[in-house]
């Protein structure tokens, strides 16, 4: 079985990837991430890996239609007497 971990020595990637290139890092201020895409800094449960946007969607996506699939959509949304 050939060892697939060793790089091929055809020379194409050797000029592009070297130790200097691998050690380069972007400055922190050049990486812009919207705040709703960041993990919740105040998460205290198992969902600490979810972004704020994902957490909001989690609470609105309850799959209520699966509980009563024969009901009309407006009957599922409008709960009389509540």
mmCIF file of the N, C-alpha and C atoms, coordinates in Angstrom:
data_MODEL
# 
_entry.id   MODEL 
# 
loop_
_atom_site.group_PDB 
_atom_site.id 
_atom_site.type_symbol 
_atom_site.label_atom_id 
_atom_site.label_alt_id 
_atom_site.label_comp_id 
_atom_site.label_asym_id 
_atom_site.label_entity_id 
_atom_site.label_seq_id 
_atom_site.pdbx_PDB_ins_code 
_atom_site.Cartn_x 
_atom_site.Cartn_y 
_atom_site.Cartn_z 
_atom_site.occupancy 
_atom_site.B_iso_or_equiv 
_atom_site.pdbx_formal_charge 
_atom_site.auth_seq_id 
_atom_site.auth_comp_id 
_atom_site.auth_asym_id 
_atom_site.auth_atom_id 
_atom_site.pdbx_PDB_model_num 
ATOM 1   N N  . UNK A 1 1  ? 0.848   -1.171 0.000  1.00 0.00 ? 1  UNK A N  1 
ATOM 2   C CA . UNK A 1 1  ? 0.000   0.000  0.000  1.00 0.00 ? 1  UNK A CA 1 
ATOM 3   C C  . UNK A 1 1  ? 0.894   1.235  0.000  1.00 0.00 ? 1  UNK A C  1 
ATOM 4   N N  . UNK A 1 2  ? 0.696   2.136  -0.942 1.00 0.00 ? 2  UNK A N  1 
ATOM 5   C CA . UNK A 1 2  ? 1.548   3.328  -1.003 1.00 0.00 ? 2  UNK A CA 1 
ATOM 6   C C  . UNK A 1 2  ? 1.235   4.288  0.140  1.00 0.00 ? 2  UNK A C  1 
ATOM 7   N N  . UNK A 1 3  ? 2.249   4.987  0.568  1.00 0.00 ? 3  UNK A N  1 
ATOM 8   C CA . UNK A 1 3  ? 2.091   5.956  1.639  1.00 0.00 ? 3  UNK A CA 1 
ATOM 9   C C  . UNK A 1 3  ? 1.545   7.253  1.045  1.00 0.00 ? 3  UNK A C  1 
ATOM 10  N N  . UNK A 1 4  ? 0.280   7.556  1.270  1.00 0.00 ? 4  UNK A N  1 
ATOM 11  C CA . UNK A 1 4  ? -0.377  8.721  0.671  1.00 0.00 ? 4  UNK A CA 1 
ATOM 12  C C  . UNK A 1 4  ? -0.110  10.003 1.443  1.00 0.00 ? 4  UNK A C  1 
ATOM 13  N N  . UNK A 1 5  ? 0.533   9.927  2.583  1.00 0.00 ? 5  UNK A N  1 
ATOM 14  C CA . UNK A 1 5  ? 0.771   11.107 3.395  1.00 0.00 ? 5  UNK A CA 1 
ATOM 15  C C  . UNK A 1 5  ? 1.929   11.930 2.847  1.00 0.00 ? 5  UNK A C  1 
ATOM 16  N N  . UNK A 1 6  ? 2.888   11.312 2.232  1.00 0.00 ? 6  UNK A N  1 
ATOM 17  C CA . UNK A 1 6  ? 4.044   12.034 1.716  1.00 0.00 ? 6  UNK A CA 1 
ATOM 18  C C  . UNK A 1 6  ? 3.642   12.888 0.521  1.00 0.00 ? 6  UNK A C  1 
ATOM 19  N N  . UNK A 1 7  ? 4.150   14.136 0.445  1.00 0.00 ? 7  UNK A N  1 
ATOM 20  C CA . UNK A 1 7  ? 3.809   14.998 -0.695 1.00 0.00 ? 7  UNK A CA 1 
ATOM 21  C C  . UNK A 1 7  ? 4.479   14.503 -1.970 1.00 0.00 ? 7  UNK A C  1 
ATOM 22  N N  . UNK A 1 8  ? 3.843   14.786 -3.068 1.00 0.00 ? 8  UNK A N  1 
ATOM 23  C CA . UNK A 1 8  ? 4.427   14.437 -4.356 1.00 0.00 ? 8  UNK A CA 1 
ATOM 24  C C  . UNK A 1 8  ? 5.568   15.399 -4.653 1.00 0.00 ? 8  UNK A C  1 
ATOM 25  N N  . UNK A 1 9  ? 6.590   14.914 -5.269 1.00 0.00 ? 9  UNK A N  1 
ATOM 26  C CA . UNK A 1 9  ? 7.766   15.749 -5.524 1.00 0.00 ? 9  UNK A CA 1 
ATOM 27  C C  . UNK A 1 9  ? 7.796   16.258 -6.961 1.00 0.00 ? 9  UNK A C  1 
ATOM 28  N N  . UNK A 1 10 ? 6.625   16.601 -7.511 1.00 0.00 ? 10 UNK A N  1 
ATOM 29  C CA . UNK A 1 10 ? 6.622   17.125 -8.869 1.00 0.00 ? 10 UNK A CA 1 
ATOM 30  C C  . UNK A 1 10 ? 6.961   18.606 -8.904 1.00 0.00 ? 10 UNK A C  1 
ATOM 31  N N  . UNK A 1 11 ? 7.043   19.276 -7.745 1.00 0.00 ? 11 UNK A N  1 
ATOM 32  C CA . UNK A 1 11 ? 7.524   20.643 -7.678 1.00 0.00 ? 11 UNK A CA 1 
ATOM 33  C C  . UNK A 1 11 ? 6.458   21.708 -7.813 1.00 0.00 ? 11 UNK A C  1 
ATOM 34  N N  . UNK A 1 12 ? 5.225   21.368 -8.055 1.00 0.00 ? 12 UNK A N  1 
ATOM 35  C CA . UNK A 1 12 ? 4.195   22.387 -8.250 1.00 0.00 ? 12 UNK A CA 1 
ATOM 36  C C  . UNK A 1 12 ? 3.868   23.133 -6.959 1.00 0.00 ? 12 UNK A C  1 
ATOM 37  N N  . UNK A 1 13 ? 3.706   22.443 -5.875 1.00 0.00 ? 13 UNK A N  1 
ATOM 38  C CA . UNK A 1 13 ? 3.319   23.092 -4.632 1.00 0.00 ? 13 UNK A CA 1 
ATOM 39  C C  . UNK A 1 13 ? 4.499   23.536 -3.779 1.00 0.00 ? 13 UNK A C  1 
ATOM 40  N N  . UNK A 1 14 ? 5.661   23.075 -4.087 1.00 0.00 ? 14 UNK A N  1 
ATOM 41  C CA . UNK A 1 14 ? 6.826   23.406 -3.267 1.00 0.00 ? 14 UNK A CA 1 
ATOM 42  C C  . UNK A 1 14 ? 7.109   24.903 -3.305 1.00 0.00 ? 14 UNK A C  1 
ATOM 43  N N  . UNK A 1 15 ? 6.903   25.559 -4.443 1.00 0.00 ? 15 UNK A N  1 
ATOM 44  C CA . UNK A 1 15 ? 7.152   26.993 -4.545 1.00 0.00 ? 15 UNK A CA 1 
ATOM 45  C C  . UNK A 1 15 ? 6.051   27.817 -3.869 1.00 0.00 ? 15 UNK A C  1 
ATOM 46  N N  . UNK A 1 16 ? 4.870   27.272 -3.725 1.00 0.00 ? 16 UNK A N  1 
ATOM 47  C CA . UNK A 1 16 ? 3.760   28.017 -3.144 1.00 0.00 ? 16 UNK A CA 1 
ATOM 48  C C  . UNK A 1 16 ? 3.692   27.898 -1.630 1.00 0.00 ? 16 UNK A C  1 
ATOM 49  N N  . UNK A 1 17 ? 3.997   26.750 -1.101 1.00 0.00 ? 17 UNK A N  1 
ATOM 50  C CA . UNK A 1 17 ? 3.873   26.504 0.331  1.00 0.00 ? 17 UNK A CA 1 
ATOM 51  C C  . UNK A 1 17 ? 5.255   26.240 0.906  1.00 0.00 ? 17 UNK A C  1 
ATOM 52  N N  . UNK A 1 18 ? 5.686   27.141 1.777  1.00 0.00 ? 18 UNK A N  1 
ATOM 53  C CA . UNK A 1 18 ? 6.950   26.938 2.475  1.00 0.00 ? 18 UNK A CA 1 
ATOM 54  C C  . UNK A 1 18 ? 6.739   27.296 3.944  1.00 0.00 ? 18 UNK A C  1 
ATOM 55  N N  . UNK A 1 19 ? 7.760   27.195 4.747  1.00 0.00 ? 19 UNK A N  1 
ATOM 56  C CA . UNK A 1 19 ? 7.625   27.452 6.183  1.00 0.00 ? 19 UNK A CA 1 
ATOM 57  C C  . UNK A 1 19 ? 7.221   28.889 6.477  1.00 0.00 ? 19 UNK A C  1 
ATOM 58  N N  . UNK A 1 20 ? 7.738   29.826 5.691  1.00 0.00 ? 20 UNK A N  1 
ATOM 59  C CA . UNK A 1 20 ? 7.381   31.231 5.898  1.00 0.00 ? 20 UNK A CA 1 
ATOM 60  C C  . UNK A 1 20 ? 5.885   31.448 5.648  1.00 0.00 ? 20 UNK A C  1 
ATOM 61  N N  . UNK A 1 21 ? 5.372   30.851 4.581  1.00 0.00 ? 21 UNK A N  1 
ATOM 62  C CA . UNK A 1 21 ? 3.950   30.985 4.258  1.00 0.00 ? 21 UNK A CA 1 
ATOM 63  C C  . UNK A 1 21 ? 3.088   30.336 5.341  1.00 0.00 ? 21 UNK A C  1 
ATOM 64  N N  . UNK A 1 22 ? 3.510   29.181 5.827  1.00 0.00 ? 22 UNK A N  1 
ATOM 65  C CA . UNK A 1 22 ? 2.725   28.480 6.841  1.00 0.00 ? 22 UNK A CA 1 
ATOM 66  C C  . UNK A 1 22 ? 2.702   29.231 8.167  1.00 0.00 ? 22 UNK A C  1 
ATOM 67  N N  . UNK A 1 23 ? 3.718   30.039 8.451  1.00 0.00 ? 23 UNK A N  1 
ATOM 68  C CA . UNK A 1 23 ? 3.766   30.761 9.717  1.00 0.00 ? 23 UNK A CA 1 
ATOM 69  C C  . UNK A 1 23 ? 3.053   32.108 9.655  1.00 0.00 ? 23 UNK A C  1 
ATOM 70  N N  . UNK A 1 24 ? 2.649   32.561 8.471  1.00 0.00 ? 24 UNK A N  1 
ATOM 71  C CA . UNK A 1 24 ? 1.951   33.835 8.344  1.00 0.00 ? 24 UNK A CA 1 
ATOM 72  C C  . UNK A 1 24 ? 0.564   33.750 8.972  1.00 0.00 ? 24 UNK A C  1 
ATOM 73  N N  . UNK A 1 25 ? 0.163   34.832 9.627  1.00 0.00 ? 25 UNK A N  1 
ATOM 74  C CA . UNK A 1 25 ? -1.164  34.911 10.232 1.00 0.00 ? 25 UNK A CA 1 
ATOM 75  C C  . UNK A 1 25 ? -1.759  36.276 9.912  1.00 0.00 ? 25 UNK A C  1 
ATOM 76  N N  . UNK A 1 26 ? -3.072  36.319 9.741  1.00 0.00 ? 26 UNK A N  1 
ATOM 77  C CA . UNK A 1 26 ? -3.751  37.583 9.507  1.00 0.00 ? 26 UNK A CA 1 
ATOM 78  C C  . UNK A 1 26 ? -3.820  38.372 10.805 1.00 0.00 ? 26 UNK A C  1 
ATOM 79  N N  . UNK A 1 27 ? -3.652  39.685 10.720 1.00 0.00 ? 27 UNK A N  1 
ATOM 80  C CA . UNK A 1 27 ? -3.867  40.501 11.915 1.00 0.00 ? 27 UNK A CA 1 
ATOM 81  C C  . UNK A 1 27 ? -5.323  40.401 12.348 1.00 0.00 ? 27 UNK A C  1 
ATOM 82  N N  . UNK A 1 28 ? -5.565  40.497 13.627 1.00 0.00 ? 28 UNK A N  1 
ATOM 83  C CA . UNK A 1 28 ? -6.912  40.330 14.160 1.00 0.00 ? 28 UNK A CA 1 
ATOM 84  C C  . UNK A 1 28 ? -7.890  41.349 13.583 1.00 0.00 ? 28 UNK A C  1 
ATOM 85  N N  . UNK A 1 29 ? -7.452  42.593 13.368 1.00 0.00 ? 29 UNK A N  1 
ATOM 86  C CA . UNK A 1 29 ? -8.365  43.630 12.908 1.00 0.00 ? 29 UNK A CA 1 
ATOM 87  C C  . UNK A 1 29 ? -8.767  43.463 11.442 1.00 0.00 ? 29 UNK A C  1 
ATOM 88  N N  . UNK A 1 30 ? -8.164  42.555 10.717 1.00 0.00 ? 30 UNK A N  1 
ATOM 89  C CA . UNK A 1 30 ? -8.531  42.326 9.324  1.00 0.00 ? 30 UNK A CA 1 
ATOM 90  C C  . UNK A 1 30 ? -9.612  41.262 9.178  1.00 0.00 ? 30 UNK A C  1 
ATOM 91  N N  . UNK A 1 31 ? -9.982  40.625 10.241 1.00 0.00 ? 31 UNK A N  1 
ATOM 92  C CA . UNK A 1 31 ? -10.997 39.577 10.197 1.00 0.00 ? 31 UNK A CA 1 
ATOM 93  C C  . UNK A 1 31 ? -12.292 40.159 10.750 1.00 0.00 ? 31 UNK A C  1 
ATOM 94  N N  . UNK A 1 32 ? -13.243 40.397 9.855  1.00 0.00 ? 32 UNK A N  1 
ATOM 95  C CA . UNK A 1 32 ? -14.517 40.978 10.263 1.00 0.00 ? 32 UNK A CA 1 
ATOM 96  C C  . UNK A 1 32 ? -15.582 39.891 10.295 1.00 0.00 ? 32 UNK A C  1 
ATOM 97  N N  . UNK A 1 33 ? -16.168 39.701 11.462 1.00 0.00 ? 33 UNK A N  1 
ATOM 98  C CA . UNK A 1 33 ? -17.216 38.699 11.634 1.00 0.00 ? 33 UNK A CA 1 
ATOM 99  C C  . UNK A 1 33 ? -18.430 39.408 12.223 1.00 0.00 ? 33 UNK A C  1 
ATOM 100 N N  . UNK A 1 34 ? -19.596 39.285 11.586 1.00 0.00 ? 34 UNK A N  1 
ATOM 101 C CA . UNK A 1 34 ? -20.796 39.903 12.165 1.00 0.00 ? 34 UNK A CA 1 
ATOM 102 C C  . UNK A 1 34 ? -21.063 39.353 13.563 1.00 0.00 ? 34 UNK A C  1 
ATOM 103 N N  . UNK A 1 35 ? -21.547 40.212 14.440 1.00 0.00 ? 35 UNK A N  1 
ATOM 104 C CA . UNK A 1 35 ? -21.723 39.805 15.837 1.00 0.00 ? 35 UNK A CA 1 
ATOM 105 C C  . UNK A 1 35 ? -22.735 38.678 15.999 1.00 0.00 ? 35 UNK A C  1 
ATOM 106 N N  . UNK A 1 36 ? -23.719 38.573 15.089 1.00 0.00 ? 36 UNK A N  1 
ATOM 107 C CA . UNK A 1 36 ? -24.686 37.483 15.226 1.00 0.00 ? 36 UNK A CA 1 
ATOM 108 C C  . UNK A 1 36 ? -24.133 36.154 14.730 1.00 0.00 ? 36 UNK A C  1 
ATOM 109 N N  . UNK A 1 37 ? -22.950 36.160 14.135 1.00 0.00 ? 37 UNK A N  1 
ATOM 110 C CA . UNK A 1 37 ? -22.314 34.929 13.684 1.00 0.00 ? 37 UNK A CA 1 
ATOM 111 C C  . UNK A 1 37 ? -21.300 34.402 14.701 1.00 0.00 ? 37 UNK A C  1 
ATOM 112 N N  . UNK A 1 38 ? -21.053 35.159 15.758 1.00 0.00 ? 38 UNK A N  1 
ATOM 113 C CA . UNK A 1 38 ? -20.113 34.740 16.800 1.00 0.00 ? 38 UNK A CA 1 
ATOM 114 C C  . UNK A 1 38 ? -20.821 33.857 17.824 1.00 0.00 ? 38 UNK A C  1 
ATOM 115 N N  . UNK A 1 39 ? -20.094 32.965 18.490 1.00 0.00 ? 39 UNK A N  1 
ATOM 116 C CA . UNK A 1 39 ? -20.708 32.168 19.561 1.00 0.00 ? 39 UNK A CA 1 
ATOM 117 C C  . UNK A 1 39 ? -21.162 33.077 20.702 1.00 0.00 ? 39 UNK A C  1 
ATOM 118 N N  . UNK A 1 40 ? -22.185 32.664 21.394 1.00 0.00 ? 40 UNK A N  1 
ATOM 119 C CA . UNK A 1 40 ? -22.727 33.444 22.498 1.00 0.00 ? 40 UNK A CA 1 
ATOM 120 C C  . UNK A 1 40 ? -21.714 33.483 23.641 1.00 0.00 ? 40 UNK A C  1 
ATOM 121 N N  . UNK A 1 41 ? -21.229 34.670 24.028 1.00 0.00 ? 41 UNK A N  1 
ATOM 122 C CA . UNK A 1 41 ? -20.231 34.741 25.102 1.00 0.00 ? 41 UNK A CA 1 
ATOM 123 C C  . UNK A 1 41 ? -20.823 34.429 26.475 1.00 0.00 ? 41 UNK A C  1 
ATOM 124 N N  . UNK A 1 42 ? -22.143 34.502 26.617 1.00 0.00 ? 42 UNK A N  1 
ATOM 125 C CA . UNK A 1 42 ? -22.783 34.265 27.906 1.00 0.00 ? 42 UNK A CA 1 
ATOM 126 C C  . UNK A 1 42 ? -23.498 32.925 27.968 1.00 0.00 ? 42 UNK A C  1 
ATOM 127 N N  . UNK A 1 43 ? -23.176 32.031 27.061 1.00 0.00 ? 43 UNK A N  1 
ATOM 128 C CA . UNK A 1 43 ? -23.840 30.725 27.047 1.00 0.00 ? 43 UNK A CA 1 
ATOM 129 C C  . UNK A 1 43 ? -23.420 29.926 28.275 1.00 0.00 ? 43 UNK A C  1 
ATOM 130 N N  . UNK A 1 44 ? -24.410 29.392 28.962 1.00 0.00 ? 44 UNK A N  1 
ATOM 131 C CA . UNK A 1 44 ? -24.116 28.616 30.168 1.00 0.00 ? 44 UNK A CA 1 
ATOM 132 C C  . UNK A 1 44 ? -24.644 27.191 30.085 1.00 0.00 ? 44 UNK A C  1 
ATOM 133 N N  . UNK A 1 45 ? -24.989 26.756 28.880 1.00 0.00 ? 45 UNK A N  1 
ATOM 134 C CA . UNK A 1 45 ? -25.487 25.389 28.729 1.00 0.00 ? 45 UNK A CA 1 
ATOM 135 C C  . UNK A 1 45 ? -24.711 24.690 27.620 1.00 0.00 ? 45 UNK A C  1 
ATOM 136 N N  . UNK A 1 46 ? -25.243 23.599 27.123 1.00 0.00 ? 46 UNK A N  1 
ATOM 137 C CA . UNK A 1 46 ? -24.534 22.810 26.117 1.00 0.00 ? 46 UNK A CA 1 
ATOM 138 C C  . UNK A 1 46 ? -24.516 23.451 24.738 1.00 0.00 ? 46 UNK A C  1 
ATOM 139 N N  . UNK A 1 47 ? -25.239 24.555 24.542 1.00 0.00 ? 47 UNK A N  1 
ATOM 140 C CA . UNK A 1 47 ? -25.308 25.206 23.238 1.00 0.00 ? 47 UNK A CA 1 
ATOM 141 C C  . UNK A 1 47 ? -24.283 26.323 23.091 1.00 0.00 ? 47 UNK A C  1 
ATOM 142 N N  . UNK A 1 48 ? -23.186 26.265 23.788 1.00 0.00 ? 48 UNK A N  1 
ATOM 143 C CA . UNK A 1 48 ? -22.202 27.341 23.736 1.00 0.00 ? 48 UNK A CA 1 
ATOM 144 C C  . UNK A 1 48 ? -21.530 27.448 22.378 1.00 0.00 ? 48 UNK A C  1 
ATOM 145 N N  . UNK A 1 49 ? -21.625 26.405 21.547 1.00 0.00 ? 49 UNK A N  1 
ATOM 146 C CA . UNK A 1 49 ? -21.026 26.449 20.219 1.00 0.00 ? 49 UNK A CA 1 
ATOM 147 C C  . UNK A 1 49 ? -21.941 27.106 19.195 1.00 0.00 ? 49 UNK A C  1 
ATOM 148 N N  . UNK A 1 50 ? -23.220 27.314 19.528 1.00 0.00 ? 50 UNK A N  1 
ATOM 149 C CA . UNK A 1 50 ? -24.167 27.919 18.599 1.00 0.00 ? 50 UNK A CA 1 
ATOM 150 C C  . UNK A 1 50 ? -23.992 29.431 18.560 1.00 0.00 ? 50 UNK A C  1 
ATOM 151 N N  . UNK A 1 51 ? -24.165 30.003 17.369 1.00 0.00 ? 51 UNK A N  1 
ATOM 152 C CA . UNK A 1 51 ? -24.124 31.453 17.250 1.00 0.00 ? 51 UNK A CA 1 
ATOM 153 C C  . UNK A 1 51 ? -25.439 32.022 17.767 1.00 0.00 ? 51 UNK A C  1 
ATOM 154 N N  . UNK A 1 52 ? -25.468 33.337 17.971 1.00 0.00 ? 52 UNK A N  1 
ATOM 155 C CA . UNK A 1 52 ? -26.692 33.971 18.441 1.00 0.00 ? 52 UNK A CA 1 
ATOM 156 C C  . UNK A 1 52 ? -27.820 33.780 17.436 1.00 0.00 ? 52 UNK A C  1 
ATOM 157 N N  . UNK A 1 53 ? -27.496 33.857 16.160 1.00 0.00 ? 53 UNK A N  1 
ATOM 158 C CA . UNK A 1 53 ? -28.500 33.672 15.110 1.00 0.00 ? 53 UNK A CA 1 
ATOM 159 C C  . UNK A 1 53 ? -29.052 32.247 15.136 1.00 0.00 ? 53 UNK A C  1 
ATOM 160 N N  . UNK A 1 54 ? -28.180 31.266 15.318 1.00 0.00 ? 54 UNK A N  1 
ATOM 161 C CA . UNK A 1 54 ? -28.622 29.870 15.384 1.00 0.00 ? 54 UNK A CA 1 
ATOM 162 C C  . UNK A 1 54 ? -29.487 29.622 16.617 1.00 0.00 ? 54 UNK A C  1 
ATOM 163 N N  . UNK A 1 55 ? -29.162 30.279 17.721 1.00 0.00 ? 55 UNK A N  1 
ATOM 164 C CA . UNK A 1 55 ? -29.965 30.112 18.928 1.00 0.00 ? 55 UNK A CA 1 
ATOM 165 C C  . UNK A 1 55 ? -31.358 30.698 18.747 1.00 0.00 ? 55 UNK A C  1 
ATOM 166 N N  . UNK A 1 56 ? -31.459 31.846 18.061 1.00 0.00 ? 56 UNK A N  1 
ATOM 167 C CA . UNK A 1 56 ? -32.771 32.435 17.795 1.00 0.00 ? 56 UNK A CA 1 
ATOM 168 C C  . UNK A 1 56 ? -33.594 31.520 16.899 1.00 0.00 ? 56 UNK A C  1 
ATOM 169 N N  . UNK A 1 57 ? -32.975 30.944 15.889 1.00 0.00 ? 57 UNK A N  1 
ATOM 170 C CA . UNK A 1 57 ? -33.684 30.051 14.979 1.00 0.00 ? 57 UNK A CA 1 
ATOM 171 C C  . UNK A 1 57 ? -34.104 28.772 15.696 1.00 0.00 ? 57 UNK A C  1 
ATOM 172 N N  . UNK A 1 58 ? -33.320 28.344 16.635 1.00 0.00 ? 58 UNK A N  1 
ATOM 173 C CA . UNK A 1 58 ? -33.632 27.120 17.371 1.00 0.00 ? 58 UNK A CA 1 
ATOM 174 C C  . UNK A 1 58 ? -34.952 27.264 18.118 1.00 0.00 ? 58 UNK A C  1 
ATOM 175 N N  . UNK A 1 59 ? -35.191 28.419 18.689 1.00 0.00 ? 59 UNK A N  1 
ATOM 176 C CA . UNK A 1 59 ? -36.410 28.619 19.466 1.00 0.00 ? 59 UNK A CA 1 
ATOM 177 C C  . UNK A 1 59 ? -37.627 28.851 18.583 1.00 0.00 ? 59 UNK A C  1 
ATOM 178 N N  . UNK A 1 60 ? -37.445 29.344 17.376 1.00 0.00 ? 60 UNK A N  1 
ATOM 179 C CA . UNK A 1 60 ? -38.589 29.561 16.487 1.00 0.00 ? 60 UNK A CA 1 
ATOM 180 C C  . UNK A 1 60 ? -38.872 28.346 15.628 1.00 0.00 ? 60 UNK A C  1 
ATOM 181 N N  . UNK A 1 61 ? -37.944 27.442 15.497 1.00 0.00 ? 61 UNK A N  1 
ATOM 182 C CA . UNK A 1 61 ? -38.123 26.255 14.669 1.00 0.00 ? 61 UNK A CA 1 
ATOM 183 C C  . UNK A 1 61 ? -38.481 25.070 15.560 1.00 0.00 ? 61 UNK A C  1 
ATOM 184 N N  . UNK A 1 62 ? -39.695 25.053 16.034 1.00 0.00 ? 62 UNK A N  1 
ATOM 185 C CA . UNK A 1 62 ? -40.127 24.002 16.948 1.00 0.00 ? 62 UNK A CA 1 
ATOM 186 C C  . UNK A 1 62 ? -40.838 22.853 16.247 1.00 0.00 ? 62 UNK A C  1 
ATOM 187 N N  . UNK A 1 63 ? -41.032 22.957 14.934 1.00 0.00 ? 63 UNK A N  1 
ATOM 188 C CA . UNK A 1 63 ? -41.700 21.919 14.139 1.00 0.00 ? 63 UNK A CA 1 
ATOM 189 C C  . UNK A 1 63 ? -43.097 21.634 14.671 1.00 0.00 ? 63 UNK A C  1 
ATOM 190 N N  . UNK A 1 64 ? -43.842 22.684 14.957 1.00 0.00 ? 64 UNK A N  1 
ATOM 191 C CA . UNK A 1 64 ? -45.191 22.511 15.485 1.00 0.00 ? 64 UNK A CA 1 
ATOM 192 C C  . UNK A 1 64 ? -46.116 21.858 14.474 1.00 0.00 ? 64 UNK A C  1 
ATOM 193 N N  . UNK A 1 65 ? -45.846 22.030 13.183 1.00 0.00 ? 65 UNK A N  1 
ATOM 194 C CA . UNK A 1 65 ? -46.688 21.426 12.158 1.00 0.00 ? 65 UNK A CA 1 
ATOM 195 C C  . UNK A 1 65 ? -46.642 19.906 12.238 1.00 0.00 ? 65 UNK A C  1 
ATOM 196 N N  . UNK A 1 66 ? -45.574 19.354 12.753 1.00 0.00 ? 66 UNK A N  1 
ATOM 197 C CA . UNK A 1 66 ? -45.479 17.896 12.851 1.00 0.00 ? 66 UNK A CA 1 
ATOM 198 C C  . UNK A 1 66 ? -46.365 17.336 13.966 1.00 0.00 ? 66 UNK A C  1 
ATOM 199 N N  . UNK A 1 67 ? -46.786 18.187 14.898 1.00 0.00 ? 67 UNK A N  1 
ATOM 200 C CA . UNK A 1 67 ? -47.649 17.726 15.981 1.00 0.00 ? 67 UNK A CA 1 
ATOM 201 C C  . UNK A 1 67 ? -49.087 17.505 15.509 1.00 0.00 ? 67 UNK A C  1 
ATOM 202 N N  . UNK A 1 68 ? -49.540 18.352 14.580 1.00 0.00 ? 68 UNK A N  1 
ATOM 203 C CA . UNK A 1 68 ? -50.906 18.238 14.059 1.00 0.00 ? 68 UNK A CA 1 
ATOM 204 C C  . UNK A 1 68 ? -50.874 18.482 12.554 1.00 0.00 ? 68 UNK A C  1 
ATOM 205 N N  . UNK A 1 69 ? -50.400 17.523 11.768 1.00 0.00 ? 69 UNK A N  1 
ATOM 206 C CA . UNK A 1 69 ? -50.215 17.753 10.331 1.00 0.00 ? 69 UNK A CA 1 
ATOM 207 C C  . UNK A 1 69 ? -51.520 17.948 9.571  1.00 0.00 ? 69 UNK A C  1 
ATOM 208 N N  . UNK A 1 70 ? -52.670 17.512 10.110 1.00 0.00 ? 70 UNK A N  1 
ATOM 209 C CA . UNK A 1 70 ? -53.937 17.639 9.397  1.00 0.00 ? 70 UNK A CA 1 
ATOM 210 C C  . UNK A 1 70 ? -54.587 19.003 9.581  1.00 0.00 ? 70 UNK A C  1 
ATOM 211 N N  . UNK A 1 71 ? -54.109 19.798 10.505 1.00 0.00 ? 71 UNK A N  1 
ATOM 212 C CA . UNK A 1 71 ? -54.702 21.107 10.750 1.00 0.00 ? 71 UNK A CA 1 
ATOM 213 C C  . UNK A 1 71 ? -54.237 22.100 9.701  1.00 0.00 ? 71 UNK A C  1 
ATOM 214 N N  . UNK A 1 72 ? -55.065 23.094 9.411  1.00 0.00 ? 72 UNK A N  1 
ATOM 215 C CA . UNK A 1 72 ? -54.678 24.161 8.494  1.00 0.00 ? 72 UNK A CA 1 
ATOM 216 C C  . UNK A 1 72 ? -53.621 25.021 9.174  1.00 0.00 ? 72 UNK A C  1 
ATOM 217 N N  . UNK A 1 73 ? -52.842 25.725 8.365  1.00 0.00 ? 73 UNK A N  1 
ATOM 218 C CA . UNK A 1 73 ? -51.744 26.532 8.919  1.00 0.00 ? 73 UNK A CA 1 
ATOM 219 C C  . UNK A 1 73 ? -52.289 27.618 9.835  1.00 0.00 ? 73 UNK A C  1 
ATOM 220 N N  . UNK A 1 74 ? -53.368 28.309 9.438  1.00 0.00 ? 74 UNK A N  1 
ATOM 221 C CA . UNK A 1 74 ? -53.881 29.373 10.299 1.00 0.00 ? 74 UNK A CA 1 
ATOM 222 C C  . UNK A 1 74 ? -54.476 28.817 11.589 1.00 0.00 ? 74 UNK A C  1 
ATOM 223 N N  . UNK A 1 75 ? -54.931 27.582 11.601 1.00 0.00 ? 75 UNK A N  1 
ATOM 224 C CA . UNK A 1 75 ? -55.397 26.966 12.842 1.00 0.00 ? 75 UNK A CA 1 
ATOM 225 C C  . UNK A 1 75 ? -54.227 26.639 13.758 1.00 0.00 ? 75 UNK A C  1 
ATOM 226 N N  . UNK A 1 76 ? -53.070 26.345 13.178 1.00 0.00 ? 76 UNK A N  1 
ATOM 227 C CA . UNK A 1 76 ? -51.886 26.039 13.980 1.00 0.00 ? 76 UNK A CA 1 
ATOM 228 C C  . UNK A 1 76 ? -51.321 27.296 14.612 1.00 0.00 ? 76 UNK A C  1 
ATOM 229 N N  . UNK A 1 77 ? -51.411 28.426 13.900 1.00 0.00 ? 77 UNK A N  1 
ATOM 230 C CA . UNK A 1 77 ? -50.815 29.663 14.381 1.00 0.00 ? 77 UNK A CA 1 
ATOM 231 C C  . UNK A 1 77 ? -51.740 30.375 15.357 1.00 0.00 ? 77 UNK A C  1 
ATOM 232 N N  . UNK A 1 78 ? -53.046 30.449 15.051 1.00 0.00 ? 78 UNK A N  1 
ATOM 233 C CA . UNK A 1 78 ? -54.002 31.157 15.901 1.00 0.00 ? 78 UNK A CA 1 
ATOM 234 C C  . UNK A 1 78 ? -54.597 30.187 16.914 1.00 0.00 ? 78 UNK A C  1 
ATOM 235 N N  . UNK A 1 79 ? -54.256 30.402 18.163 1.00 0.00 ? 79 UNK A N  1 
ATOM 236 C CA . UNK A 1 79 ? -54.772 29.555 19.226 1.00 0.00 ? 79 UNK A CA 1 
ATOM 237 C C  . UNK A 1 79 ? -55.892 30.314 19.939 1.00 0.00 ? 79 UNK A C  1 
ATOM 238 N N  . UNK A 1 80 ? -57.150 30.026 19.608 1.00 0.00 ? 80 UNK A N  1 
ATOM 239 C CA . UNK A 1 80 ? -58.251 30.752 20.260 1.00 0.00 ? 80 UNK A CA 1 
ATOM 240 C C  . UNK A 1 80 ? -58.320 30.402 21.744 1.00 0.00 ? 80 UNK A C  1 
ATOM 241 N N  . UNK A 1 81 ? -58.613 31.431 22.527 1.00 0.00 ? 81 UNK A N  1 
ATOM 242 C CA . UNK A 1 81 ? -58.764 31.221 23.959 1.00 0.00 ? 81 UNK A CA 1 
ATOM 243 C C  . UNK A 1 81 ? -57.466 31.208 24.729 1.00 0.00 ? 81 UNK A C  1 
ATOM 244 N N  . UNK A 1 82 ? -56.352 31.515 24.067 1.00 0.00 ? 82 UNK A N  1 
ATOM 245 C CA . UNK A 1 82 ? -55.070 31.529 24.779 1.00 0.00 ? 82 UNK A CA 1 
ATOM 246 C C  . UNK A 1 82 ? -54.654 32.943 25.014 1.00 0.00 ? 82 UNK A C  1 
# 
